[in-house]
Amino acid sequence: YTANEHIQILVDNDRNFTRDDTTEIVTDNVTEVMWQDNVDVKNFNRTFNEANTYCSDLTLGGYSDWKLPNIDILFTYINHSQIRPHYSIFQNQPASYMWSSTKSPNSSKIWTLEEVSEILLDDTTLNDFNYVRCIRNDKVIKQVYVRDNTKEVVLDTTSNLVWQDNADAKDITKDWHEALSYCNDLSLSGYNNWRLPNINELFSLVDHNNYKPAISKEFKNVYNSGNEIYWSSTTSSDGSAWIEGIEFVHGDHTWRTPRTHQKHLRCVHDIE
């Protein structure tokens, strides 16, 4: 797993899973990632080294090439359109944090995911105990970013998205409704059809191999002090007034930001 490798950017409605009750494996029919779903997932927690060993030794459904998911793949376990269980096809849900294989670039700690609150945490020590859901057949796609210095935009050539990267992307803050209007009204690099990105698109920018900012170095305008977040267009799954967002110091995800708060924003444009 190297910098800027992510699975496909998908909205939650695109997801489609199949569970084999005999093998106790859930397959993502879009990305083809296969997820362990036996009772071990909810019954046992382990240290990081134990988790790695457990996955590498696992034989399930006739497969023996299991491993811990990186944090980008683990994040796809979250369905941002509904509360837990995020995907009801998974029959064995862990009670707390799950290990990823991704190490924090500024320490020896590990990224984990807490499913109930959709919290990403990069402060987990190797000897902490967390739950394990192994995966196999992950097909990561390398994000390739190209910056146009004249137009002050960054092109994601993999997903065909153009990202705003002028001074506003670092300096301005707005409440959520103002952020939506700002992007809708933005005229930049000859395009007018800008919008606020959904949480999956925004999270795709995170490079967990970088720190402060945790984003590709092609982006020149990033606010990365404190824990200030960037808005997404995604409302929280509990139906409340909260909004999901990402901060780019570490690459943390948050789902409980009041829409009246002043936060940063980076608009996106679809290449047709």
Accessible surface in RSA format (square Angstrom, percent):
REM  Atomic radii and reference values for relative SASA: ProtOr
REM  Chains: A
REM  Algorithm: Lee & Richards
REM  Probe-radius: 1.40
REM  Slices: 20
REM RES _ NUM      All-atoms   Total-Side   Main-Chain    Non-polar    All polar
REM                ABS   REL    ABS   REL    ABS   REL    ABS   REL    ABS   REL
RES TYR A   1    99.73  46.6  30.78  17.5  68.95 179.4  33.17  24.9  66.56  82.1
RES THR A   2    79.97  56.9  76.41  77.5   3.56   8.5  75.03 100.8   4.94   7.5
RES ALA A   3    40.60  37.3  35.88  55.4   4.72  10.7  35.88  50.5   4.72  12.5
RES ASN A   4    24.47  16.9  23.98  23.2   0.48   1.2   0.05   0.1  24.42  23.6
RES GLU A   5    30.18  17.3  30.12  22.8   0.06   0.1   0.54   1.1  29.64  24.2
RES HIS A   6     6.48   3.5   6.10   4.2   0.38   1.0   4.52   4.7   1.97   2.3
RES ILE A   7    11.48   6.5   8.91   6.6   2.57   6.2   8.92   6.4   2.56   6.9
RES GLN A   8    80.41  45.0  70.10  51.2  10.31  24.5  19.86  42.3  60.55  45.9
RES ILE A   9    42.26  24.0  14.50  10.8  27.76  66.9  17.98  12.9  24.28  65.9
RES LEU A  10    24.92  13.9  19.46  13.9   5.46  13.7  20.42  14.3   4.50  12.1
RES VAL A  11    66.13  43.5  63.80  57.8   2.33   5.6  64.74  56.3   1.39   3.8
RES ASP A  12    22.85  16.0  14.16  14.1   8.69  20.5   3.66   8.6  19.19  19.1
RES ASN A  13   138.25  95.3 105.41 101.9  32.84  79.1  29.54  71.1 108.71 105.1
RES ASP A  14    72.65  50.9  58.93  58.7  13.72  32.4  15.31  36.0  57.34  57.2
RES ARG A  15    30.08  12.6   8.48   4.3  21.60  51.4   0.99   1.4  29.09  17.6
RES ASN A  16    81.34  56.1  77.97  75.3   3.37   8.1  17.21  41.4  64.14  62.0
RES PHE A  17    29.79  14.9   9.49   5.9  20.30  52.8   9.49   5.8  20.30  58.1
RES THR A  18    74.45  53.0  71.29  72.3   3.16   7.5  57.35  77.0  17.11  25.9
RES ARG A  19    32.94  13.8  12.83   6.5  20.11  47.9   6.24   8.5  26.71  16.2
RES ASP A  20    66.79  46.8  59.81  59.5   6.97  16.5  24.84  58.4  41.95  41.8
RES ASP A  21   101.00  70.7  80.45  80.1  20.55  48.6  32.54  76.6  68.45  68.3
RES THR A  22   127.71  90.8  97.95  99.3  29.75  70.9  69.46  93.3  58.25  88.1
RES THR A  23    36.88  26.2  30.88  31.3   6.00  14.3  34.29  46.1   2.59   3.9
RES GLU A  24    58.27  33.5  58.27  44.1   0.00   0.0   7.07  13.7  51.20  41.8
RES ILE A  25     3.57   2.0   3.18   2.4   0.39   0.9   3.18   2.3   0.39   1.1
RES VAL A  26     0.00   0.0   0.00   0.0   0.00   0.0   0.00   0.0   0.00   0.0
RES THR A  27    36.39  25.9  36.39  36.9   0.00   0.0  24.70  33.2  11.69  17.7
RES ASP A  28     0.72   0.5   0.72   0.7   0.00   0.0   0.00   0.0   0.72   0.7
RES ASN A  29    69.35  47.8  42.16  40.7  27.19  65.5  22.89  55.1  46.46  44.9
RES VAL A  30    53.83  35.4  33.20  30.1  20.63  49.7  36.57  31.8  17.26  46.8
RES THR A  31    10.98   7.8   4.72   4.8   6.26  14.9   6.45   8.7   4.53   6.8
RES GLU A  32    77.10  44.3  76.78  58.1   0.32   0.8  21.11  40.8  55.99  45.7
RES VAL A  33     2.76   1.8   2.76   2.5   0.00   0.0   2.76   2.4   0.00   0.0
RES MET A  34    24.40  12.6  24.40  16.1   0.00   0.0  15.66  13.3   8.74  11.6
RES TRP A  35     3.89   1.6   3.89   1.9   0.00   0.0   3.17   1.7   0.72   1.2
RES GLN A  36     0.01   0.0   0.01   0.0   0.00   0.0   0.00   0.0   0.01   0.0
RES ASP A  37     0.00   0.0   0.00   0.0   0.00   0.0   0.00   0.0   0.00   0.0
RES ASN A  38    18.00  12.4  18.00  17.4   0.00   0.0   3.34   8.0  14.66  14.2
RES VAL A  39    75.19  49.5  75.19  68.1   0.00   0.0  75.19  65.3   0.00   0.0
RES ASP A  40    36.51  25.6  33.73  33.6   2.78   6.6   1.10   2.6  35.41  35.3
RES VAL A  41     0.04   0.0   0.02   0.0   0.03   0.1   0.04   0.0   0.00   0.0
RES LYS A  42    90.05  43.9  76.92  47.2  13.13  31.3  29.63  26.7  60.42  64.4
RES ASN A  43    87.10  60.1  56.12  54.2  30.98  74.6  13.78  33.2  73.32  70.9
RES PHE A  44   101.04  50.5  97.86  60.6   3.18   8.3 100.36  60.8   0.67   1.9
RES ASN A  45    69.32  47.8  53.34  51.5  15.98  38.5   0.44   1.1  68.88  66.6
RES ARG A  46    46.81  19.7  46.79  23.9   0.02   0.0   3.83   5.2  42.98  26.0
RES THR A  47    19.18  13.6  19.18  19.4   0.00   0.0  14.36  19.3   4.83   7.3
RES PHE A  48    11.05   5.5  11.05   6.8   0.00   0.0  11.05   6.7   0.00   0.0
RES ASN A  49    94.75  65.3  92.72  89.6   2.03   4.9  27.68  66.6  67.08  64.8
RES GLU A  50    88.18  50.6  81.52  61.7   6.65  15.8  38.71  74.9  49.46  40.4
RES ALA A  51     0.00   0.0   0.00   0.0   0.00   0.0   0.00   0.0   0.00   0.0
RES ASN A  52    56.99  39.3  52.70  50.9   4.29  10.3  22.03  53.0  34.96  33.8
RES THR A  53    75.58  53.8  72.66  73.7   2.92   7.0  48.30  64.9  27.29  41.3
RES TYR A  54    35.07  16.4  28.27  16.1   6.80  17.7  34.41  25.9   0.66   0.8
RES CYS A  55     0.53   0.4   0.53   0.6   0.00   0.0   0.53   1.3   0.00   0.0
RES SER A  56    70.46  59.5  50.43  67.3  20.02  46.1  42.21  89.9  28.25  39.6
RES ASP A  57   106.42  74.5  78.69  78.3  27.74  65.6  32.05  75.4  74.38  74.2
RES LEU A  58    19.14  10.7  14.38  10.3   4.76  12.0  18.87  13.3   0.27   0.7
RES THR A  59    94.94  67.5  72.01  73.0  22.93  54.7  53.29  71.6  41.65  63.0
RES LEU A  60    22.61  12.6  19.89  14.2   2.72   6.8  22.61  15.9   0.00   0.0
RES GLY A  61    31.92  39.4   0.00   N/A  31.92  39.4   9.02  24.7  22.91  51.3
RES GLY A  62    76.30  94.1   0.00   N/A  76.30  94.1  35.85  98.4  40.45  90.6
RES TYR A  63    81.46  38.0  78.53  44.7   2.93   7.6  41.19  31.0  40.26  49.6
RES SER A  64    77.74  65.7  62.17  83.0  15.57  35.9  24.85  52.9  52.89  74.1
RES ASP A  65    81.43  57.0  64.11  63.8  17.32  40.9  47.80 112.5  33.63  33.5
RES TRP A  66     6.94   2.8   0.00   0.0   6.94  16.3   0.00   0.0   6.94  11.3
RES LYS A  67    96.85  47.3  94.88  58.2   1.98   4.7  55.88  50.3  40.98  43.7
RES LEU A  68     6.67   3.7   0.62   0.4   6.05  15.2   0.62   0.4   6.05  16.3
RES PRO A  69     0.17   0.1   0.03   0.0   0.15   0.5   0.17   0.1   0.00   0.0
RES ASN A  70     9.36   6.5   6.68   6.5   2.67   6.4   1.73   4.2   7.62   7.4
RES ILE A  71     0.00   0.0   0.00   0.0   0.00   0.0   0.00   0.0   0.00   0.0
RES ASP A  72     5.09   3.6   2.70   2.7   2.39   5.6   2.70   6.4   2.39   2.4
RES ILE A  73     0.67   0.4   0.67   0.5   0.00   0.0   0.67   0.5   0.00   0.0
RES LEU A  74     0.62   0.3   0.62   0.4   0.00   0.0   0.62   0.4   0.00   0.0
RES PHE A  75     3.61   1.8   3.28   2.0   0.33   0.8   3.28   2.0   0.33   0.9
RES THR A  76    21.27  15.1  16.46  16.7   4.82  11.5  18.96  25.5   2.31   3.5
RES TYR A  77     5.06   2.4   2.88   1.6   2.18   5.7   4.73   3.6   0.33   0.4
RES ILE A  78     1.80   1.0   0.08   0.1   1.72   4.1   0.08   0.1   1.72   4.7
RES ASN A  79    12.53   8.6  12.53  12.1   0.00   0.0   0.00   0.0  12.53  12.1
RES HIS A  80     3.02   1.6   0.68   0.5   2.34   6.0   0.82   0.8   2.19   2.6
RES SER A  81    73.61  62.2  40.63  54.2  32.98  76.0  40.16  85.5  33.45  46.9
RES GLN A  82    70.51  39.4  67.94  49.7   2.57   6.1  22.89  48.7  47.61  36.1
RES ILE A  83   102.18  58.1  97.36  72.5   4.82  11.6  98.59  71.0   3.59   9.7
RES ARG A  84    79.43  33.4  59.43  30.3  20.00  47.6  14.05  19.2  65.38  39.6
RES PRO A  85    58.87  42.9  58.74  53.5   0.13   0.5  58.74  48.5   0.13   0.8
RES HIS A  86     2.23   1.2   1.82   1.3   0.41   1.0   1.82   1.9   0.41   0.5
RES TYR A  87    22.54  10.5  17.60  10.0   4.94  12.9  20.29  15.2   2.25   2.8
RES SER A  88    88.79  75.0  69.09  92.2  19.70  45.4  32.66  69.6  56.13  78.6
RES ILE A  89    53.92  30.7  43.91  32.7  10.01  24.1  52.38  37.7   1.53   4.2
RES PHE A  90     5.99   3.0   1.68   1.0   4.32  11.2   1.68   1.0   4.32  12.4
RES GLN A  91   110.74  61.9  84.74  61.9  26.00  61.9  28.93  61.6  81.81  62.0
RES ASN A  92     8.43   5.8   8.43   8.1   0.00   0.0   0.00   0.0   8.43   8.1
RES GLN A  93    34.53  19.3  22.52  16.5  12.01  28.6  21.43  45.6  13.10   9.9
RES PRO A  94     0.63   0.5   0.00   0.0   0.63   2.3   0.00   0.0   0.63   3.9
RES ALA A  95    73.61  67.7  50.27  77.6  23.34  53.1  56.05  78.9  17.56  46.5
RES SER A  96    46.25  39.1  44.93  60.0   1.32   3.0  26.15  55.7  20.10  28.2
RES TYR A  97    48.85  22.8  48.66  27.7   0.19   0.5  33.67  25.3  15.18  18.7
RES MET A  98     0.24   0.1   0.24   0.2   0.00   0.0   0.24   0.2   0.00   0.0
RES TRP A  99     0.65   0.3   0.00   0.0   0.65   1.5   0.00   0.0   0.65   1.1
RES SER A 100     0.00   0.0   0.00   0.0   0.00   0.0   0.00   0.0   0.00   0.0
RES SER A 101    44.82  37.9  29.25  39.0  15.58  35.9  19.25  41.0  25.57  35.8
RES THR A 102     6.83   4.9   3.22   3.3   3.61   8.6   6.81   9.2   0.02   0.0
RES LYS A 103   123.07  60.0 111.13  68.2  11.93  28.4  54.66  49.2  68.41  72.9
RES SER A 104     4.26   3.6   0.89   1.2   3.37   7.8   0.00   0.0   4.26   6.0
RES PRO A 105    60.47  44.1  16.39  14.9  44.08 160.2  28.52  23.5  31.95 198.6
RES ASN A 106    74.62  51.5  38.94  37.6  35.68  85.9  22.91  55.1  51.71  50.0
RES SER A 107    51.81  43.8  24.37  32.5  27.45  63.2  37.84  80.6  13.97  19.6
RES SER A 108    81.20  68.6  69.87  93.2  11.33  26.1  43.86  93.4  37.33  52.3
RES LYS A 109    65.53  32.0  65.53  40.2   0.00   0.0  28.34  25.5  37.19  39.6
RES ILE A 110     0.00   0.0   0.00   0.0   0.00   0.0   0.00   0.0   0.00   0.0
RES TRP A 111     0.67   0.3   0.67   0.3   0.00   0.0   0.67   0.4   0.00   0.0
RES THR A 112     0.21   0.2   0.21   0.2   0.00   0.0   0.00   0.0   0.21   0.3
RES LEU A 113     0.06   0.0   0.06   0.0   0.00   0.0   0.06   0.0   0.00   0.0
RES GLU A 114    18.15  10.4  18.15  13.7   0.00   0.0   9.09  17.6   9.06   7.4
RES GLU A 115     1.94   1.1   1.84   1.4   0.10   0.2   1.04   2.0   0.90   0.7
RES VAL A 116    74.38  48.9  61.99  56.1  12.39  29.9  61.99  53.9  12.39  33.6
RES SER A 117    32.23  27.2  32.09  42.8   0.15   0.3   3.53   7.5  28.70  40.2
RES GLU A 118     3.30   1.9   3.08   2.3   0.22   0.5   0.49   0.9   2.81   2.3
RES ILE A 119    65.62  37.3  65.59  48.9   0.02   0.1  65.62  47.3   0.00   0.0
RES LEU A 120     4.84   2.7   0.00   0.0   4.84  12.2   0.00   0.0   4.84  13.0
RES LEU A 121    64.02  35.7  63.73  45.6   0.29   0.7  64.02  45.0   0.00   0.0
RES ASP A 122    20.16  14.1  16.70  16.6   3.46   8.2   0.22   0.5  19.94  19.9
RES ASP A 123    78.35  54.9  68.39  68.1   9.96  23.6  13.59  32.0  64.76  64.6
RES THR A 124     7.23   5.1   6.08   6.2   1.15   2.8   5.71   7.7   1.52   2.3
RES THR A 125    55.92  39.8  54.85  55.6   1.07   2.6  49.95  67.1   5.98   9.0
RES LEU A 126    61.71  34.4  58.39  41.8   3.32   8.3  58.39  41.0   3.32   8.9
RES ASN A 127   119.06  82.1 110.35 106.6   8.71  21.0  27.74  66.8  91.32  88.3
RES ASP A 128    57.45  40.2  54.32  54.1   3.13   7.4  13.58  32.0  43.87  43.8
RES PHE A 129   124.33  62.2 101.52  62.9  22.81  59.4 101.52  61.6  22.81  65.3
RES ASN A 130    13.10   9.0  11.64  11.3   1.46   3.5   1.46   3.5  11.64  11.3
RES TYR A 131    32.49  15.2  32.49  18.5   0.00   0.0   6.08   4.6  26.41  32.6
RES VAL A 132     3.24   2.1   1.99   1.8   1.25   3.0   2.00   1.7   1.24   3.4
RES ARG A 133     1.22   0.5   0.13   0.1   1.09   2.6   0.13   0.2   1.09   0.7
RES CYS A 134     0.00   0.0   0.00   0.0   0.00   0.0   0.00   0.0   0.00   0.0
RES ILE A 135     0.36   0.2   0.36   0.3   0.00   0.0   0.36   0.3   0.00   0.0
RES ARG A 136    31.40  13.2  30.84  15.7   0.56   1.3   0.59   0.8  30.81  18.7
RES ASN A 137    54.23  37.4  38.91  37.6  15.32  36.9  10.80  26.0  43.43  42.0
RES ASP A 138    31.82  22.3  13.27  13.2  18.55  43.9   0.02   0.0  31.80  31.7
RES LYS A 139   115.87  56.5 102.90  63.1  12.97  30.9  74.56  67.1  41.30  44.0
RES VAL A 140    54.24  35.7  32.56  29.5  21.68  52.2  32.56  28.3  21.68  58.8
RES ILE A 141    59.33  33.8  56.26  41.9   3.07   7.4  59.33  42.7   0.00   0.0
RES LYS A 142   123.08  60.0 112.63  69.1  10.45  24.9  57.04  51.3  66.04  70.3
RES GLN A 143     4.52   2.5   1.70   1.2   2.82   6.7   0.00   0.0   4.52   3.4
RES VAL A 144    72.19  47.5  69.36  62.8   2.83   6.8  72.19  62.7   0.00   0.0
RES TYR A 145    18.15   8.5   1.91   1.1  16.24  42.3   1.81   1.4  16.34  20.1
RES VAL A 146    79.35  52.2  76.22  69.0   3.13   7.6  77.76  67.6   1.59   4.3
RES ARG A 147    35.64  15.0  17.23   8.8  18.41  43.8   4.30   5.9  31.34  19.0
RES ASP A 148    55.80  39.1  49.17  48.9   6.64  15.7  22.61  53.2  33.20  33.1
RES ASN A 149   109.44  75.5  91.19  88.1  18.25  44.0  30.30  72.9  79.14  76.5
RES THR A 150   129.56  92.1  99.53 100.9  30.02  71.5  71.51  96.1  58.04  87.7
RES LYS A 151    98.63  48.1  90.91  55.8   7.72  18.4  51.57  46.4  47.06  50.1
RES GLU A 152    68.68  39.4  68.68  52.0   0.00   0.0   8.58  16.6  60.09  49.1
RES VAL A 153     9.96   6.6   9.96   9.0   0.00   0.0   9.96   8.7   0.00   0.0
RES VAL A 154     0.00   0.0   0.00   0.0   0.00   0.0   0.00   0.0   0.00   0.0
RES LEU A 155    53.86  30.0  53.60  38.3   0.26   0.7  53.60  37.6   0.26   0.7
RES ASP A 156     0.08   0.1   0.08   0.1   0.00   0.0   0.00   0.0   0.08   0.1
RES THR A 157    60.30  42.9  39.56  40.1  20.73  49.4  34.85  46.8  25.45  38.5
RES THR A 158    50.99  36.3  21.11  21.4  29.87  71.2  23.75  31.9  27.24  41.2
RES SER A 159    35.27  29.8  11.02  14.7  24.25  55.9  14.63  31.1  20.65  28.9
RES ASN A 160    79.25  54.6  77.37  74.8   1.87   4.5   6.52  15.7  72.73  70.3
RES LEU A 161     9.42   5.2   9.42   6.7   0.00   0.0   9.42   6.6   0.00   0.0
RES VAL A 162     6.93   4.6   6.93   6.3   0.00   0.0   6.93   6.0   0.00   0.0
RES TRP A 163     0.10   0.0   0.10   0.0   0.00   0.0   0.00   0.0   0.10   0.2
RES GLN A 164     0.70   0.4   0.70   0.5   0.00   0.0   0.00   0.0   0.70   0.5
RES ASP A 165     0.00   0.0   0.00   0.0   0.00   0.0   0.00   0.0   0.00   0.0
RES ASN A 166    21.10  14.6  21.10  20.4   0.00   0.0   4.40  10.6  16.70  16.1
RES ALA A 167    53.46  49.2  51.58  79.6   1.88   4.3  51.96  73.2   1.50   4.0
RES ASP A 168    46.94  32.9  45.99  45.8   0.95   2.2   1.38   3.2  45.56  45.4
RES ALA A 169     0.15   0.1   0.00   0.0   0.15   0.3   0.00   0.0   0.15   0.4
RES LYS A 170    89.46  43.6  89.05  54.6   0.41   1.0  32.51  29.3  56.95  60.7
RES ASP A 171    95.76  67.1  67.92  67.6  27.84  65.8  28.90  68.0  66.86  66.7
RES ILE A 172    42.57  24.2  37.78  28.1   4.78  11.5  42.43  30.6   0.13   0.4
RES THR A 173    55.33  39.4  39.22  39.8  16.11  38.4  17.17  23.1  38.16  57.7
RES LYS A 174    57.62  28.1  57.57  35.3   0.05   0.1   6.32   5.7  51.30  54.6
RES ASP A 175    30.80  21.6  30.80  30.7   0.00   0.0   1.27   3.0  29.53  29.5
RES TRP A 176    19.83   8.0  19.83   9.6   0.00   0.0  19.83  10.6   0.00   0.0
RES HIS A 177   103.50  56.6 100.99  70.2   2.52   6.4  74.58  76.9  28.92  33.7
RES GLU A 178    80.96  46.5  75.17  56.9   5.79  13.8  33.27  64.4  47.69  38.9
RES ALA A 179     0.00   0.0   0.00   0.0   0.00   0.0   0.00   0.0   0.00   0.0
RES LEU A 180    47.72  26.6  47.20  33.8   0.52   1.3  47.24  33.2   0.48   1.3
RES SER A 181    59.67  50.4  56.97  76.0   2.71   6.2  26.68  56.8  32.99  46.2
RES TYR A 182    38.69  18.1  29.94  17.0   8.75  22.8  36.90  27.7   1.79   2.2
RES CYS A 183     0.00   0.0   0.00   0.0   0.00   0.0   0.00   0.0   0.00   0.0
RES ASN A 184    95.07  65.6  74.89  72.4  20.18  48.6  20.41  49.1  74.66  72.2
RES ASP A 185   116.95  81.9  87.97  87.6  28.98  68.5  33.06  77.8  83.89  83.7
RES LEU A 186    21.35  11.9  15.70  11.2   5.65  14.2  20.45  14.4   0.90   2.4
RES SER A 187    79.73  67.4  54.79  73.1  24.94  57.5  29.97  63.8  49.75  69.7
RES LEU A 188    26.80  14.9  22.76  16.3   4.04  10.2  26.78  18.8   0.02   0.0
RES SER A 189    21.16  17.9   0.08   0.1  21.08  48.6  10.32  22.0  10.84  15.2
RES GLY A 190    77.25  95.3   0.00   N/A  77.25  95.3  40.67 111.6  36.58  81.9
RES TYR A 191    80.51  37.6  78.35  44.6   2.16   5.6  43.45  32.6  37.06  45.7
RES ASN A 192   103.74  71.5  94.07  90.9   9.67  23.3  32.62  78.5  71.12  68.7
RES ASN A 193    78.92  54.4  62.62  60.5  16.30  39.2  47.44 114.2  31.48  30.4
RES TRP A 194     5.95   2.4   0.00   0.0   5.95  14.0   0.00   0.0   5.95   9.6
RES ARG A 195    69.58  29.2  69.56  35.5   0.02   0.0  50.13  68.5  19.44  11.8
RES LEU A 196     6.02   3.4   0.13   0.1   5.89  14.8   0.13   0.1   5.89  15.8
RES PRO A 197     0.06   0.0   0.06   0.1   0.00   0.0   0.06   0.0   0.00   0.0
RES ASN A 198    27.68  19.1  27.50  26.6   0.18   0.4  18.24  43.9   9.44   9.1
RES ILE A 199     2.10   1.2   2.10   1.6   0.00   0.0   2.10   1.5   0.00   0.0
RES ASN A 200    26.99  18.6  21.72  21.0   5.27  12.7   8.02  19.3  18.97  18.3
RES GLU A 201    13.97   8.0  13.97  10.6   0.00   0.0   0.29   0.6  13.69  11.2
RES LEU A 202     0.10   0.1   0.10   0.1   0.00   0.0   0.10   0.1   0.00   0.0
RES PHE A 203     9.13   4.6   9.13   5.7   0.00   0.0   9.13   5.5   0.00   0.0
RES SER A 204     5.05   4.3   2.79   3.7   2.26   5.2   4.82  10.3   0.24   0.3
RES LEU A 205     0.38   0.2   0.00   0.0   0.38   0.9   0.00   0.0   0.38   1.0
RES VAL A 206     0.00   0.0   0.00   0.0   0.00   0.0   0.00   0.0   0.00   0.0
RES ASP A 207     1.88   1.3   1.33   1.3   0.55   1.3   0.55   1.3   1.33   1.3
RES HIS A 208     0.50   0.3   0.00   0.0   0.50   1.3   0.35   0.4   0.15   0.2
RES ASN A 209    63.67  43.9  44.37  42.9  19.30  46.5  18.89  45.5  44.78  43.3
RES ASN A 210    27.22  18.8  23.70  22.9   3.52   8.5   5.07  12.2  22.15  21.4
RES TYR A 211    86.41  40.3  64.96  37.0  21.45  55.8  39.19  29.4  47.22  58.2
RES LYS A 212   105.79  51.6  87.69  53.8  18.10  43.1  32.51  29.3  73.28  78.1
RES PRO A 213    43.24  31.5  41.24  37.6   2.00   7.3  41.24  34.0   2.00  12.4
RES ALA A 214     0.00   0.0   0.00   0.0   0.00   0.0   0.00   0.0   0.00   0.0
RES ILE A 215     1.39   0.8   0.25   0.2   1.14   2.7   0.25   0.2   1.14   3.1
RES SER A 216     5.84   4.9   4.82   6.4   1.02   2.3   0.92   2.0   4.92   6.9
RES LYS A 217   155.85  76.0 143.93  88.3  11.92  28.4 110.42  99.4  45.43  48.4
RES GLU A 218    65.59  37.7  65.42  49.5   0.17   0.4   8.72  16.9  56.87  46.4
RES PHE A 219     8.96   4.5   0.00   0.0   8.96  23.3   0.00   0.0   8.96  25.6
RES LYS A 220   128.39  62.6 100.13  61.4  28.26  67.3  64.84  58.4  63.55  67.7
RES ASN A 221    25.91  17.9  25.91  25.0   0.00   0.0   0.00   0.0  25.91  25.0
RES VAL A 222     9.92   6.5   3.04   2.8   6.88  16.6   3.04   2.6   6.88  18.7
RES TYR A 223    67.87  31.7  67.07  38.2   0.80   2.1  34.94  26.3  32.93  40.6
RES ASN A 224    34.43  23.7  32.58  31.5   1.85   4.4   0.53   1.3  33.90  32.8
RES SER A 225    55.54  46.9  53.80  71.8   1.74   4.0  24.19  51.5  31.35  43.9
RES GLY A 226    54.92  67.7   0.00   N/A  54.92  67.7  40.80 112.0  14.12  31.6
RES ASN A 227   111.39  76.8  94.87  91.7  16.52  39.8  29.31  70.5  82.08  79.3
RES GLU A 228    59.62  34.2  57.66  43.6   1.96   4.7  14.49  28.0  45.13  36.8
RES ILE A 229    10.63   6.0  10.63   7.9   0.00   0.0  10.63   7.7   0.00   0.0
RES TYR A 230     0.14   0.1   0.14   0.1   0.00   0.0   0.14   0.1   0.00   0.0
RES TRP A 231     0.10   0.0   0.00   0.0   0.10   0.2   0.00   0.0   0.10   0.2
RES SER A 232     0.00   0.0   0.00   0.0   0.00   0.0   0.00   0.0   0.00   0.0
RES SER A 233    40.19  34.0  25.97  34.7  14.22  32.8  14.72  31.3  25.48  35.7
RES THR A 234    23.60  16.8  17.90  18.1   5.70  13.6  19.99  26.8   3.62   5.5
RES THR A 235    57.01  40.5  51.90  52.6   5.11  12.2  21.93  29.5  35.08  53.0
RES SER A 236     4.32   3.6   0.00   0.0   4.32   9.9   0.00   0.0   4.32   6.0
RES SER A 237    19.73  16.7   1.70   2.3  18.03  41.5   3.52   7.5  16.21  22.7
RES ASP A 238    62.13  43.5  30.57  30.4  31.56  74.6  22.59  53.2  39.54  39.4
RES GLY A 239    72.13  88.9   0.00   N/A  72.13  88.9  38.62 106.0  33.51  75.0
RES SER A 240    39.03  33.0  20.89  27.9  18.14  41.8  33.83  72.1   5.19   7.3
RES ALA A 241    61.31  56.4  53.60  82.7   7.71  17.5  56.08  79.0   5.23  13.9
RES TRP A 242    67.15  26.9  67.15  32.5   0.00   0.0  58.44  31.2   8.71  14.1
RES ILE A 243     0.00   0.0   0.00   0.0   0.00   0.0   0.00   0.0   0.00   0.0
RES GLU A 244     0.00   0.0   0.00   0.0   0.00   0.0   0.00   0.0   0.00   0.0
RES GLY A 245     0.00   0.0   0.00   N/A   0.00   0.0   0.00   0.0   0.00   0.0
RES ILE A 246     0.00   0.0   0.00   0.0   0.00   0.0   0.00   0.0   0.00   0.0
RES GLU A 247     6.51   3.7   6.49   4.9   0.03   0.1   6.34  12.3   0.17   0.1
RES PHE A 248     0.81   0.4   0.57   0.4   0.24   0.6   0.57   0.3   0.24   0.7
RES VAL A 249     7.81   5.1   7.81   7.1   0.00   0.0   7.81   6.8   0.00   0.0
RES HIS A 250    42.45  23.2  39.49  27.4   2.96   7.6  25.42  26.2  17.03  19.8
RES GLY A 251     0.00   0.0   0.00   N/A   0.00   0.0   0.00   0.0   0.00   0.0
RES ASP A 252    34.27  24.0  33.91  33.8   0.36   0.9  10.35  24.4  23.92  23.9
RES HIS A 253     7.43   4.1   0.00   0.0   7.43  19.0   0.12   0.1   7.31   8.5
RES THR A 254    39.77  28.3  36.29  36.8   3.49   8.3  23.39  31.4  16.39  24.8
RES TRP A 255    32.30  13.0  32.27  15.6   0.04   0.1  29.97  16.0   2.33   3.8
RES ARG A 256   109.80  46.1  95.65  48.8  14.16  33.7  36.43  49.8  73.37  44.5
RES THR A 257     9.89   7.0   8.71   8.8   1.18   2.8   3.70   5.0   6.19   9.4
RES PRO A 258    36.77  26.8  36.14  32.9   0.63   2.3  36.77  30.4   0.00   0.0
RES ARG A 259    55.48  23.3  53.98  27.5   1.51   3.6  17.99  24.6  37.50  22.7
RES THR A 260   106.16  75.5  90.14  91.4  16.02  38.2  74.46 100.0  31.71  47.9
RES HIS A 261    84.72  46.3  80.26  55.8   4.47  11.4  54.16  55.8  30.57  35.6
RES GLN A 262    93.43  52.2  80.26  58.7  13.18  31.4  48.69 103.6  44.75  33.9
RES LYS A 263    31.35  15.3  31.35  19.2   0.00   0.0   2.89   2.6  28.46  30.3
RES HIS A 264     6.94   3.8   6.94   4.8   0.00   0.0   3.53   3.6   3.41   4.0
RES LEU A 265     0.82   0.5   0.42   0.3   0.40   1.0   0.42   0.3   0.40   1.1
RES ARG A 266     1.03   0.4   0.87   0.4   0.16   0.4   0.06   0.1   0.97   0.6
RES CYS A 267     0.00   0.0   0.00   0.0   0.00   0.0   0.00   0.0   0.00   0.0
RES VAL A 268     0.00   0.0   0.00   0.0   0.00   0.0   0.00   0.0   0.00   0.0
RES HIS A 269     7.95   4.3   7.95   5.5   0.00   0.0   5.02   5.2   2.93   3.4
RES ASP A 270    53.01  37.1  52.82  52.6   0.19   0.5  22.64  53.3  30.37  30.3
RES ILE A 271    69.71  39.7  51.93  38.7  17.78  42.9  53.19  38.3  16.53  44.8
RES GLU A 272   187.47 107.6 115.89  87.7  71.58 170.4  80.25 155.2 107.22  87.5
END  Absolute sums over single chains surface
CHAIN  1 A    11397.3       9191.1       2206.2       5660.6       5736.7
END  Absolute sums over all chains
TOTAL         11397.3       9191.1       2206.2       5660.6       5736.7
